[in-house]
Amino acid sequence: MILQGLFNILDLYFSNIELFYSNIDNYFQTQIINSFGNSTIERKDQNVILEKLCSFLINHLIELGFKQTEIDNKFSDPILELKRVDKENISVVIDLYENKIAPLVYEIFLEKIINYLFDVELAPLMLKFKDLGFLPIEFIIELRNLKTLFERFPEKIENLKKYIHIQENIINKLRKNKQKIEYLEDLEEPYYKLQLIYLIYRIIDFFHLQKTFNFSHIKTYLEENKDEWLIDVPLVSLTNPDVYFCGIYLAKSLKVKLDKRKITEFLLLLYDEAINRYESPIIEATDGAYYFFKSTELMEFWLSHEQINNIMKIYPKFFETSYLQNLETSELVVILKLYRQLGISGIEDEIKALIDEIETRITPEGVKQNREGFITSEATYYVLFINYMRNTLERLKDYDFLNNVIQRIYRNLELLDFSIDTNYDLISELFYSCESLKLFNCIETKEMIIHLAKYLFPEPVVNKILVSEEIARIKTRFRHLKVNRISGETIQ
């Protein structure tokens, strides 16, 4: 999902890209019909045929010159899982290709097109694509013109190369440490490692690598040690989430059976402790309140209006500058996010105070987590998100956040080591860096696409997008992921 914005830029820039897509379709549909036919398939056979079709296409793409690893990564994507609505719309083999596989195939080719812009060694592969009929002459002319344009802007070539290799470098880092990651829960006091496992799993999930890893050890631990991880620990932050939340999240994601009654009782106990201990839990214990709400949502345990109001109650003293300046930037945003998510109104003055404090943390280089603190990807992500939520991304158009996020990814990858001494902050920063790139790519507004275009493409490309009335096509051939404006979750 960190390449969707680039695909959109190519889609806007190339006038003849539809011819390219059509040629890909014609080629693969012919290959599929020749090998599988196109007779009606029974619903009970759809999964088996889809698996055979994927294996066929993987082998075919490798024969065409694509690397095994890049194809395996793409075809491990959960998008290939057949849901009920998919099965209702599939009657023949070509339906399986068009509805489930084709978007991935377009993306595989588009990634190679982007790589060709800076990699001279891909010229023979492009010639092969031309000979096989993938590249129409009109598209070839546009592609060569863009490549020539890049040669006049060497700094853009370097930026593009660095950006494109982010996904490959992170995936390689995870794969090389596969065994270490799978056995993290076997460390001493594993419940304290759930925070680390949670963050690593979120990155694995971000790149759709769940099928690459064996999570049986983690699943067994979650299943057999509920009393051990269903705890509340001190020093919780958005960087180091509550242990119980990490356990619930991982259990739900890995389909581990949970005792809803027991967890609900635990959450009610936390609620009682919070309202007895704090005047305003959402302000005095922001991180804990945030993960409490997320846990109730995961467990489908719906709080009453009175319970919500008790956690979200506010007092004017907490919105004075002297208090707010001590909160982290991400905490300030989370408070605003919960106000919107829970539909709390009549707090315009409080919202303004929070926004004013957040804006003191924004600098040309990035966003500070504290007024006098360091720039972090976590703070950058939350500031990007809150401006998206409030429809004020225009305010950030002149800030070069993208460069800072990319630099932090490479620095953190170099320092990162998956072991008992793994640095939580490095993992967290890597996660929030990826989440920031998701926002740049999947929030398809002119402001966000221009951020990407200015950093990665020559000025004539940027100018063409600036005057374009259509920023992202309503219907694209590649996947068209979006970001929920309230929750921040990815929408398929």
C-alpha positions in Angstrom: 0.0 0.0 0.0 3.0 2.3 0.1 3.2 2.3 -3.8 -0.5 3.1 -4.5 0.3 6.9 -4.7 3.1 6.2 -7.2 0.7 4.1 -9.3 -1.8 7.0 -9.2 0.9 9.4 -10.4 1.7 7.1 -13.4 -2.0 6.7 -14.1 -2.4 10.4 -14.3 0.8 11.0 -16.2 0.6 8.4 -18.9 -2.1 9.1 -21.5 -1.9 5.6 -23.0 -1.7 3.4 -19.9 -5.1 1.8 -20.5 -3.6 0.2 -23.6 -0.9 -1.3 -21.4 -3.5 -2.7 -19.0 -5.6 -4.1 -21.9 -2.5 -5.9 -23.4 -1.8 -7.5 -20.0 -5.4 -8.7 -19.7 -5.4 -10.1 -23.3 -2.2 -12.0 -22.7 -3.1 -13.6 -19.4 -6.7 -14.3 -20.2 -5.6 -16.1 -23.3 -3.0 -18.1 -21.3 -5.7 -19.0 -18.7 -8.3 -20.1 -21.1 -5.8 -22.2 -23.0 -4.8 -24.0 -19.8 -8.0 -24.1 -17.8 -10.8 -23.5 -20.2 -13.6 -21.2 -19.1 -16.5 -23.5 -18.2 -18.7 -22.9 -15.2 -17.1 -23.8 -11.8 -19.0 -25.0 -8.7 -18.8 -22.7 -5.6 -17.3 -25.6 -3.6 -14.4 -25.8 -6.1 -13.6 -22.1 -6.3 -10.8 -22.2 -3.6 -9.1 -25.1 -5.2 -9.2 -23.6 -8.7 -8.0 -20.3 -7.3 -5.0 -22.0 -5.7 -4.2 -23.8 -9.0 -4.6 -20.6 -11.0 -2.3 -18.7 -8.6 0.4 -21.4 -9.0 0.0 -21.3 -12.7 0.4 -17.5 -12.9 3.3 -17.4 -10.4 5.2 -19.9 -12.6 4.3 -18.0 -15.7 5.4 -14.6 -14.3 8.7 -16.1 -13.2 9.2 -17.4 -16.7 8.6 -13.9 -18.0 11.5 -12.6 -15.9 10.1 -11.6 -12.6 11.9 -12.6 -9.4 10.6 -15.5 -7.3 10.6 -13.4 -4.1 8.7 -10.4 -5.5 6.0 -12.7 -6.9 5.7 -14.8 -3.7 5.3 -11.6 -1.7 2.6 -10.3 -3.9 0.7 -13.6 -4.1 0.7 -14.0 -0.3 -1.6 -11.0 0.0 -4.9 -11.6 1.9 -6.8 -10.0 -1.0 -6.7 -13.5 -2.6 -8.8 -15.0 0.1 -12.3 -15.7 -1.3 -15.1 -14.0 0.8 -18.8 -14.7 0.5 -19.4 -11.7 -1.8 -16.6 -12.9 -4.1 -18.0 -16.4 -4.4 -21.4 -14.9 -5.4 -19.8 -13.0 -8.3 -17.6 -15.8 -9.7 -19.0 -18.4 -12.1 -16.1 -19.1 -14.5 -12.3 -19.2 -14.2 -11.8 -15.8 -15.9 -14.0 -14.3 -13.1 -11.4 -15.5 -10.6 -8.6 -13.8 -12.5 -10.5 -10.5 -13.1 -12.0 -10.2 -9.6 -9.1 -11.4 -7.4 -5.8 -11.7 -9.3 -5.7 -9.1 -12.0 -5.1 -6.1 -9.7 -2.0 -7.8 -8.3 -0.8 -8.6 -11.8 -1.1 -4.9 -12.8 0.8 -3.9 -9.7 3.6 -6.4 -10.4 4.0 -4.8 -13.9 3.7 -1.3 -12.6 6.4 -1.9 -10.0 8.7 -3.1 -12.8 7.9 0.0 -14.9 8.8 2.3 -12.0 12.1 0.3 -11.5 12.9 0.7 -15.2 13.0 4.5 -14.7 16.2 4.2 -12.6 17.5 0.7 -13.4 19.4 0.4 -16.7 19.6 -3.4 -16.2 15.9 -3.7 -16.8 16.2 -2.6 -20.5 16.3 -6.3 -21.7 13.2 -7.1 -19.7 11.4 -4.2 -21.2 12.4 -5.4 -24.7 11.0 -8.8 -23.8 7.7 -7.2 -22.7 7.6 -5.3 -26.0 8.1 -8.4 -28.0 5.4 -10.3 -26.1 3.0 -7.4 -26.8 2.6 -6.0 -23.3 3.9 -2.5 -24.3 2.1 -0.7 -27.0 4.1 1.7 -29.1 2.2 4.7 -27.7 3.0 3.7 -24.2 6.7 3.0 -25.0 7.1 6.5 -26.3 5.7 8.0 -23.1 7.8 5.7 -20.9 11.0 6.6 -22.8 10.2 10.3 -22.5 9.7 10.0 -18.7 12.9 8.0 -18.4 14.8 10.7 -20.3 13.2 13.4 -18.1 14.4 11.6 -15.0 18.0 11.6 -16.4 17.9 15.4 -16.2 17.0 15.3 -12.5 19.5 12.8 -10.9 18.3 13.7 -7.3 14.8 12.5 -8.2 16.3 9.2 -9.5 18.0 8.7 -6.1 14.8 9.6 -4.2 12.8 7.2 -6.3 15.3 4.4 -5.9 15.5 4.8 -2.2 11.7 4.9 -1.9 11.0 1.9 -4.1 13.5 -0.2 -2.1 11.8 0.5 1.3 9.4 -2.4 0.9 12.0 -4.8 -0.3 14.4 -3.9 2.6 11.8 -4.2 5.3 10.5 -7.6 4.0 14.1 -8.9 3.7 14.8 -7.8 7.3 11.7 -9.6 8.5 12.4 -12.8 6.5 16.1 -13.0 7.7 14.8 -12.8 11.3 11.9 -15.2 10.8 13.0 -17.7 13.4 13.8 -15.1 16.0 10.4 -13.5 15.5 8.5 -16.7 15.8 10.2 -17.6 19.1 10.0 -14.3 20.8 7.3 -15.4 23.2 9.7 -18.1 24.5 11.8 -15.4 26.2 11.7 -14.9 30.0 8.5 -13.1 31.2 6.9 -13.4 27.7 3.9 -11.3 28.7 6.2 -8.2 28.8 7.3 -9.2 25.2 3.7 -9.1 23.9 4.1 -5.4 23.3 7.1 -6.1 21.1 5.4 -9.1 19.4 2.4 -6.8 18.7 4.4 -4.1 17.0 6.3 -6.7 14.9 3.1 -8.4 13.9 1.6 -5.0 12.9 4.5 -4.5 10.5 4.2 -8.1 9.2 0.5 -7.5 8.6 1.2 -4.2 6.9 3.3 -6.0 4.3 0.8 -8.9 4.1 3.4 -11.5 5.2 1.3 -13.4 7.7 1.5 -16.6 5.6 5.3 -16.4 5.6 5.5 -16.7 9.4 4.5 -19.6 11.7 2.6 -18.1 14.6 1.8 -21.4 16.3 4.0 -20.7 19.3 2.5 -17.3 19.9 -1.0 -18.7 19.4 -0.3 -21.5 22.0 1.0 -18.9 24.5 -2.0 -16.7 24.1 -4.4 -19.7 24.4 -2.8 -21.3 27.5 -1.7 -18.2 29.5 -4.6 -15.8 29.5 -4.2 -15.1 33.2 -0.6 -14.1 32.6 -1.1 -11.5 29.8 -4.5 -10.2 30.9 -2.9 -7.6 33.1 -2.5 -3.8 33.3 1.1 -2.6 33.6 2.5 0.9 34.4 4.4 3.1 31.9 2.0 2.5 29.1 2.3 4.7 26.0 1.2 4.7 22.4 4.7 3.3 21.7 4.3 0.6 24.3 0.6 -0.4 24.4 -1.1 -2.1 27.3 -0.1 -5.8 27.5 -3.8 -6.9 27.7 -4.6 -4.9 24.5 -1.7 -6.5 22.7 -2.9 -10.0 23.8 -6.5 -9.3 22.7 -5.4 -7.8 19.3 -3.0 -10.7 18.6 -5.6 -13.3 19.7 -8.3 -11.8 17.4 -5.9 -11.5 14.5 -4.6 -15.1 14.9 -8.0 -16.5 15.5 -7.3 -17.6 19.1 -10.5 -18.4 21.0 -11.0 -15.9 23.9 -13.2 -16.0 27.0 -15.3 -13.0 26.4 -16.9 -13.0 29.8 -13.5 -13.1 31.6 -12.1 -10.3 29.4 -15.2 -8.2 29.9 -14.9 -8.5 33.6 -11.3 -7.5 33.4 -12.2 -4.4 31.3 -14.9 -3.4 33.8 -12.4 -3.6 36.6 -10.1 -1.3 34.7 -13.0 1.1 34.1 -13.7 1.2 37.9 -10.1 1.8 38.7 -9.8 4.6 36.1 -12.8 6.6 37.2 -11.9 6.2 40.9 -8.3 7.3 40.3 -8.6 10.1 37.8 -10.7 13.2 37.5 -10.5 13.0 33.7 -9.1 9.6 32.5 -9.0 10.7 28.9 -6.6 13.6 29.8 -4.7 12.2 32.8 -4.3 8.7 31.4 -4.7 9.2 27.6 -2.8 6.2 26.5 -4.6 3.8 28.8 -8.0 5.2 27.9 -7.2 4.9 24.2 -6.3 1.2 24.4 -9.2 0.6 26.8 -11.6 1.9 24.1 -9.8 -0.1 21.4 -10.1 -3.3 23.5 -13.8 -2.8 24.1 -14.2 -2.4 20.3 -12.2 -5.5 19.5 -14.3 -7.5 22.1 -17.6 -6.0 20.8 -18.2 -4.9 24.4 -20.3 -1.7 24.1 -20.1 0.8 26.9 -23.1 2.8 28.1 -23.3 6.5 27.4 -22.7 7.1 31.1 -19.5 4.9 31.1 -18.2 6.7 28.1 -18.9 10.1 29.6 -17.2 9.2 32.8 -14.0 8.4 30.9 -14.2 11.4 28.6 -15.3 14.0 31.1 -13.2 17.2 31.0 -12.4 20.1 33.2 -11.1 23.5 32.0 -7.9 23.3 34.0 -6.7 20.4 31.9 -6.9 22.5 28.7 -4.6 25.3 29.9 -1.4 25.6 28.0 0.6 24.8 31.1 -1.0 21.3 31.2 -1.3 20.5 27.5 2.3 21.3 26.8 3.3 18.3 28.9 1.4 15.8 26.8 2.9 14.1 23.8 1.8 15.1 20.3 0.3 11.7 19.7 -1.6 11.9 22.9 -3.1 15.3 21.9 -4.2 13.8 18.6 -5.7 10.7 20.2 -7.8 12.8 22.5 -9.2 14.6 19.4 -9.6 11.3 17.6 -11.7 9.9 20.4 -13.9 13.0 20.6 -14.7 12.5 17.0 -15.1 8.7 17.1 -17.4 8.9 20.1 -19.4 11.7 18.8 -18.8 14.1 21.6 -19.9 17.7 20.9 -20.0 21.1 22.5 -16.3 21.2 23.2 -15.1 23.7 20.6 -12.9 25.6 23.0 -11.2 22.4 24.1 -10.6 21.3 20.6 -9.1 24.6 19.7 -6.7 24.4 22.6 -5.6 20.9 21.5 -5.1 22.0 17.9 -3.1 25.1 19.0 -0.8 23.0 21.1 -0.3 20.4 18.3 0.7 23.2 15.9 3.5 24.3 18.2 5.2 20.9 17.5 5.2 21.2 13.7 8.6 22.2 12.2 9.9 22.3 8.6 11.9 19.1 9.3 9.1 17.1 10.9 6.9 16.9 14.0 8.2 16.9 17.6 6.7 14.5 20.0 7.1 17.1 22.8 7.5 20.8 22.6 11.2 20.7 23.2 11.7 17.0 22.2 12.8 15.1 19.2 11.1 14.7 15.8 9.4 11.3 15.6 7.6 9.3 13.0 4.9 8.6 15.6 4.2 12.3 16.0 4.4 12.9 12.2 1.8 10.1 11.6 -0.6 11.5 14.1 -0.4 15.0 12.8 -0.9 13.8 9.2 -3.9 11.8 10.4 -5.6 14.6 12.4 -5.3 17.0 9.5 -6.9 14.3 7.3 -9.6 13.7 9.8 -10.3 17.5 10.1 -10.0 18.0 6.3 -7.1 20.5 6.8 -4.3 18.8 4.9 -3.8 22.1 3.0 -2.0 23.4 6.1 0.8 20.9 5.6 1.4 21.3 1.9 4.8 23.1 2.3 6.3 20.7 4.9 8.8 18.1 3.7 7.6 15.3 6.0 8.2 12.5 3.4 12.0 12.9 3.3 12.2 12.7 7.1 10.0 9.6 7.3 12.1 7.8 4.6 15.4 8.7 6.3 14.1 7.4 9.6 13.1 4.1 8.0 16.6 3.4 6.7 18.3 4.5 9.9 16.0 2.3 12.0 16.4 -0.7 9.7 20.2 -0.4 10.0 20.0 -0.4 13.9 17.2 -2.9 14.3 18.0 -6.3 15.8 15.3 -8.9 16.7 16.5 -10.3 20.0 15.8 -10.0 23.8 17.4 -6.6 23.6 15.3 -5.3 20.7 14.7 -1.6 21.1 10.9 -1.0 21.4 11.3 2.6 20.1 13.0 1.4 16.9 10.2 -1.0 16.1 7.6 1.6 17.0 9.2 4.2 14.8 9.4 1.7 11.9 5.8 0.9 12.3 4.7 4.5 12.4 6.9 5.4 9.5 5.1 2.7 7.4 1.8 4.0 8.6 2.8 7.5 7.6 3.6 6.3 4.1 0.2 4.6 4.0 -1.4 8.0 4.6 0.7 9.6 1.8 -0.4 6.9 -0.6 -4.0 6.0 0.4 -5.4 9.4 1.2 -6.0 10.3 -2.4 -6.2 14.0 -2.2 -4.2 16.5 -4.3 -2.2 17.6 -1.2 -1.0 14.0 -0.5 -0.3 13.1 -4.1 1.7 16.3 -4.6 3.8 15.5 -1.6 4.8 12.2 -3.3 5.2 13.8 -6.7 7.4 16.6 -5.5 9.8 14.2 -3.7 9.9 11.5 -6.3 9.3 12.9 -9.7 10.7 15.7 -11.9 9.0 19.1 -11.9 7.1 18.6 -15.3 5.4 15.6 -13.8 4.4 17.6 -10.7 3.1 20.4 -12.9 0.9 18.0 -14.9 -0.7 16.7 -11.8 -1.2 20.2 -10.4 -3.4 21.2 -13.3 -5.1 17.8 -13.4 -8.8 17.9 -12.5 -8.8 14.2 -11.7 -6.4 13.3 -8.9 -7.3 9.6 -8.5 -9.6 7.7 -10.9 -12.8 6.5 -9.4 -12.1 3.1 -10.7 -8.5 1.9 -11.1 -7.0 -1.3 -12.4 -4.7 -1.7 -9.4 -6.0 -1.9 -5.8 -7.7 1.2 -4.6 -7.2 1.2 -0.8 -8.5 4.1 1.3 -8.1 5.3 4.9 -11.1 5.6 7.3 -11.3 9.3 8.2 -12.2 8.6 11.8 -10.4 5.3 12.8 -7.4 5.5 10.5 -7.9 1.9 9.5 -7.3 0.8 5.9 -10.5 0.2 3.8 -10.3 -2.3 1.0 
